[in-house]
Every structure is written in structure tokens, then in C-alpha cells.
Amino acid sequence: MAEEVKLFGMWASPFSRRVELALKLKGIPYEYIEEDLSNKSPLLLKYNPIHKKVPVLVHNEKPVTESLVIVEYLDETWKNNPILPQDPYERAKARFWAKFIDKKLLPTVSKLGHMAGKEKEEAIEEAQQQLKIMEDELKGMQFFAGQRIGYLDIAANVLIWFRIVGEFIGETILTAEKFPFIWEWIEKLMEIDVVKECLIPKERYQDLMQLNRNASKHASN
Ligand SMILES: N[C@@H](CCC(=O)N[C@@H](CS)C(=O)NCC(=O)O)C(=O)O
């Protein structure tokens, strides 16, 4: 049976990029459907009624949601070019760190844009402590997965997005001086063709952040 694979995503979503990266690394043909998150399509609401978020993968009419769940589903369904480590202990560790990124690091970074003063300083301090943990994890490695890109590298691609956000809000949280291994890893990652195809366009993203900033200033006046 011919496989039908659709991805509902959004250009600025680092979570959508995770799934696209996994699809491309495995060479799975797919149809990409761009969602307007300010006017969600009936299909997105049908396929992800709980969270109503992108990404959603629809494989032969069956929806799978949550970026890391989708990456694991793809890896289990298409066995070529494995993404998760083959060894159960290494697999457990990769999942642990991916959860750390989503449950700890991302919430800290996401709130930075809306903070000011002491509160912001504390959040930056917290983000840097969390990044230091990731930096130590990467020490001496080419990629989080070892010699080549794998599950944790896909999960951690949000750090590329983080660098774009940091630059916009004028905070030098993730710099080459403070986090040389993460910096080097991002540079190396961005040389890989499939990663290049999945990068969030920096200028367009920063324009979007500027629009959001203007809109919230306007609303508070
Ligand atoms: N935990 C989710 C996060 C997905 C997510 O936050 N998606 C955002 C775009 S970056 C979204 O669809 N937001 C729409 C909304 O919150 O209404 C995943 O890993 O897939």
C-alpha cells in the first residue's frame, strides 16, 4: 500500500521543524500543510482536538501529535536510518534529556520575552544554569547522539531557535564564549543539508516577534 504522510506545521514552529527533520533524515515523502494558528483549520482541530497545536502527522489517515512522540513513531514505523539509539540505556538517556529540554529549558526561555527587571535577570540565570547542564552533556561529542545527528539533536534543535530569540530580545544568553560546545554544535548542525532545509528563517522570525511586540504595546496603551 502506498504510504500517505501529511504534516500539519507552521513555518515559525521549532516543534514542526523537529518532525520535518526526522522525515527528511529518513527520506520519507510527505505533504506539508502550513497552518494559520490565528485561524486554525477544521482539519487541525479534528486531528488534534486536545491540544489544537502543530505539529500533527497524519499517516494513512491516522493522526499522531506531539513532536517527540511523532519522531519516535516515524522511527518505529520506518526502520531505515535509525534516529533513536539502538541500546535501551542510551535510548532512555536520550529521552530523559529531550524531556529536560521540553519541561525545564523551554519554559524558562519562552517566558523571557515577557519579563523585565529582576524577574528577567533571575530567569536568564536559570536558563544559563540549564544550558550549562546541556553544555556538559555535549562536552567532547560531535553531536548529542555521538558521531551523527540523532534523536536528542532533533529535540535540541530548539536551541537554534533560542539563539534567534536571544538575539532579538538583546540578551546574550547563548554565546560562543559562555557555551562553546553548544555553539560549535549549532554551527555543525547548520552545515547539514537537511537541517539547512528545516531552518526557521531568522529575519522573517524576528519580523514576526517585532509585530507581536508592537501589538502587545498597542494593547497595553
Ligand atoms: N509539546 C508540543 C508543543 C507544540 C506547540 O507548542 N506548538 C505551537 C506552535 S510552536 C502551537 O501550535 N501553538 C498554537 C496554540 O497554542 O494555540 C510539541 O512538542 O509538539
PDBQT file of the ligand as one rigid body, heavy atoms in Angstrom, charges set to zero:
ROOT
HETATM    1  N1  LIG A 301       4.576  19.955  23.075  1.00  0.00    +0.000 N 
HETATM    2  C1  LIG A 301       4.177  20.307  21.738  1.00  0.00    +0.000 C 
HETATM    3  C2  LIG A 301       4.288  21.792  21.540  1.00  0.00    +0.000 C 
HETATM    4  C3  LIG A 301       3.672  22.237  20.223  1.00  0.00    +0.000 C 
HETATM    5  C4  LIG A 301       3.431  23.749  20.189  1.00  0.00    +0.000 C 
HETATM    6  O1  LIG A 301       3.591  24.445  21.206  1.00  0.00    +0.000 OA
HETATM    7  N2  LIG A 301       3.017  24.255  19.014  1.00  0.00    +0.000 N 
HETATM    8  C5  LIG A 301       2.687  25.653  18.875  1.00  0.00    +0.000 C 
HETATM    9  C6  LIG A 301       3.456  26.275  17.726  1.00  0.00    +0.000 C 
HETATM   10  S1  LIG A 301       5.172  26.420  18.140  1.00  0.00    +0.000 SA
HETATM   11  C7  LIG A 301       1.205  25.780  18.534  1.00  0.00    +0.000 C 
HETATM   12  O2  LIG A 301       0.672  25.055  17.739  1.00  0.00    +0.000 OA
HETATM   13  N3  LIG A 301       0.526  26.761  19.163  1.00  0.00    +0.000 N 
HETATM   14  C8  LIG A 301      -0.846  27.036  18.888  1.00  0.00    +0.000 C 
HETATM   15  C9  LIG A 301      -1.627  27.323  20.142  1.00  0.00    +0.000 C 
HETATM   16  O3  LIG A 301      -1.058  27.255  21.233  1.00  0.00    +0.000 OA
HETATM   17  O4  LIG A 301      -2.794  27.629  20.024  1.00  0.00    +0.000 OA
HETATM   18  C10 LIG A 301       5.024  19.504  20.725  1.00  0.00    +0.000 C 
HETATM   19  O5  LIG A 301       6.132  19.113  21.096  1.00  0.00    +0.000 OA
HETATM   20  O6  LIG A 301       4.532  19.257  19.618  1.00  0.00    +0.000 OA
ENDROOT
TORSDOF 0
